[in-house]
Amino acid sequence: MAFEYYHDNAFKKGALADFHGKWTILFFYPADFTFVCPTELEELADNYEQFTSRNAEVLSVSTDTVFTHKAWKDHSKAIGKVTYPMIADPTHEISKLFGVYLEDEGVALRGTFVIDPDGVLQAMEVHSNNIGRSAGELLRKLDAAIFVREHGGEVCPASWVKGKDTLKPGIDLVGKI
């Protein structure tokens, strides 16, 4: 699926397949020039280097146009910090594909999708539009997904953070946790 996006002060065309080989974070939000959205996108921008250091690309997605993305970046101090691609979904095709489109409002829910370098979905969450998300929690989930991919046979327990103990599933753990 092709899409248009705003990045590095330019309008560009791309597809999700362009990001294969990297971890991809699709970060859907309702609309530009709103209230909760800039707090989330700014927090992602403040942590963007941590995502890229993990071979991950953040792609924000809203049902706005690339022109609206540019205007928002040019006029908002918070969005001015954004250096990751901002995908435009004015046809709602991407939002519908990921099941986050609100037909009666014409916007997307706050959906976050973590896709591995092979293009396989590893984590997802969808919030109502009045609940903001945490970049720190998203990094934690990305770290867990990376760990599990690199350490087959091990799993990450609740609230696991990098460097903490993991579990090795087996019959000897049944009923012991």
N, C-alpha and C positions, 0 to 999 in steps of 0.2 A: 504494500500500500504506500503510495507516494503522498508526501505532505510538503507544505511550505513552512519555513520557520525563519525567525529573526535571530541573528547571531553575529557578533563582531561588526555591528553597524552595517549589516547587509541582509538582504532578503535572499534566502537560499531554498533549494529544493532537496529533498532527501526521502529516505525510507528507513523503516526500522532495521531492515537488513544491512544498512550501512554501518550499524553499530555492533554487528556480530563480531565476536572475538573480544568484546568488552562486556562488563556488567553494565546493564542499562537500567536506569531508574526512570520510569514514567511517572510524572507527578502532575496529576490532573487537578485543576482548581476551577472554580466557577467563572470568574470574570476579572478582567483588568479594571483598574480604578475602583477597587472595592476596599473592604476594611480588614478582614482576616488574611486575605490572599497576600498582600504585600509583607505581612509579618512572616509568613511561611517562606515566601520566595527570598526574602532578605536573609533569613536564617540559613536557607540552603546556600545562598551566595557566600555567607560568612564561613560556611563549612565546605565549600566546593573543592578546595584543595585537598581536603581529607578524602573526598569521594574519588577524585582523579588519582590520588596516590594509591588507591585500591583497584586501579584499572576500571573505574566506573565512570559512566557519563550520565549526567542528570539532564533530563529533557522535561521541561515544564510544558503543560498542554492546557489550553483553554479554548473555548468556542469563539474567541475573538479572532480578528485578522492580524496579519503581520504588521499592518499599518498601526493598529491599536497598540500592539506590543511595543513598537518603536516609540510611539507618542508617550506611552506609559514610562518607558525607560528614560526618555528625555526629560520627563517632568516630575518623576518621583525620586526622592533621595534614596529610599529603600531599594527600589527597582533599578536605580542607577548602578547598584553594586553587582547586578546579575551579569555573569560572564558565560553562563551555560546557554544552550539553545532554547528558544521559546517557540514551541510549535503552535501553529494556527490551525484550528479545527472548525472553521465556519460552516462546513457542511455537516458537521457532527458525526462523520463517519468513524473517526478514531474513538470518540467517546462512546458511541453505540457499540463498536466492536469490543471494547473493554467493559461494557455493561454499566457505565457510570453516567449515562446521559439522562437528564430529567426532561422528558418530552414537554411537559406543561410549562416549564420555565425556560427552556432553550439553553440550558447551561449544564455543565458536568458537576457531579458530586466530587468531593475531595477523595480521589482514588490514588493509591500509591502501589506501583507494581515493580517488583525487583525481578529482572530477567537475567539469566546467566549468560556467559559468553557463547553458549550453543543456541541461544534463543528460547530456552525453557524457563517458564515462569517458576520462580522459587518462593516468592512471598507476595501477598497482596493484602491491602486493607482499604476499606471504604468507610468514610465518615460522612455524617450529615454536614451540610455546609456551614453550620454554626460552631463546629469543633475544629480548632486548628491542630496541626500535626507538629511533631518534634523531629528536627534534623538529627539530633543525638540518638533518638530511638531508631531512626532509619539507618544510621551508621551502625548501630548495634546489630540490627537485623542483617545488614549487608555483611558485617564481619562474621556472623554466625553462618550465613549461606556460603561464604567463601571458605570458612573452616570446614564445614561439612563436605564441600566439594573436594577439598584438598586432603581430607582425612576420612576416606571411605570407611564406613562401619562405626564411626563415632557420631554422636548426636549432642546437641546443645540443650541443656535444661532451661527452665524458666529463668528469665533475667540474666542469662549467660552474657558475660563480657569477655573480650579477648584476654587470654592469659589465665582464665579461670578453668576449673576442672570440667571435663565433658563426661559423657557416659558412653559405655560400649554396650549396646543392647545384647542381651542373651538371657537364657533360661535362669542363670544364677541370680539375675536382678529381679525376676518376677516376684512381686510381693515384698521386696526388701526396701523399697524406696518409699 
